[in-house]
Amino acid sequence: MAFTTIGDTNAARRVEDEIFRQGRDLKGSGFRVLVFAALGLSILILLVLLGQVLNDGWSVLSERFGDFWSGTLRSRSEDEKLGISQGLVGSFWIAVFVGVLAFPIGISAAIYLEEYAPQNWITKTLDIAIRNLAGVPSVVYGLLGLFLFVKLANDGQSSLYAGGITLAILVLPIVVITSAEAIRAVPSSLRESAYGVGATKWDVVRSQVLPFAAPGILTGTLLSLSRAVGEAAPLILVGAITGRLAPRDGSFLTLDQFDDRFTAMPIVIVGWVQESGRDDGFAAAAGAAIVVLLGLVIIMNSVAVLLRNYFEKKRG
């Protein structure tokens, strides 16, 4: 008969724990390898696409960059006045609509849900609904904008405000989710210390919660703005112009053009890619427009990172 001592049992347990730890480390390292491999493949594909786009549009960017910025939509690629100014103006006003409508409403909704709303089944249902809306394809929002802001509100006439409001609704769930996550990450100790000195609910939110959550809120809002500027499907459905849009007299930055036909950078690119089948020169113009749009998106993302770092340092 064999006897097992307590020391032998403890040694066996230590061996089992060591085997389990090594197996867990192997699984973790294998997962990290897969993640880095997927990331490297994604970056490689992105670089290949970017190189192709730069190659297509370099002739336009290098030869007539200034004229390309100030030019308008034309029917021939050889036209020296061909350019993206109308697309830039449309994208600018779309960004204004998103900033004016989606940001205040989304941040206010996040503050209410996280700081004021009671935690019951209604709040949980709203949270699930908002997260589901964030995953809805953009073309569905385009159909919504077509029905509400073109067919009903404007008698079938496309307009700039229809496109701007549609994209503001599209990014609104993203603004709510990112702002709510930033507010949720605020330590409870900040709230409790403020309540301890007699602060009201609004004083706590204004002086403690929002300054601490500002980096996350700014990052989420600017990234959602980048998505809105790059969306094409909703704008196509609400009637953005893919062909030639006649130049207007005077400045493009006037409020009376909200009811006019409009275009935007993604729509300009789509139209020129379609036109490249009959006119090869539009392929180079489309490549140059893609580079400009990518540059604008990178600038907005860089601003988001800089603002986040600034507020984090200020918070620290």
Secondary structure as UniProt FT lines:
FT   HELIX           6..70
FT   TURN            77..78
FT   TURN            80..81
FT   HELIX           85..97
FT   HELIX           98..102
FT   HELIX           103..111
FT   HELIX           112..116
FT   HELIX           121..134
FT   HELIX           138..145
FT   HELIX           146..152
FT   TURN            155..156
FT   HELIX           160..184
FT   HELIX           188..196
FT   TURN            197..198
FT   HELIX           201..204
FT   HELIX           205..209
FT   HELIX           210..230
FT   HELIX           233..237
FT   TURN            238..239
FT   HELIX           255..257
FT   TURN            258..259
FT   HELIX           265..275
FT   TURN            276..278
FT   HELIX           281..315
//
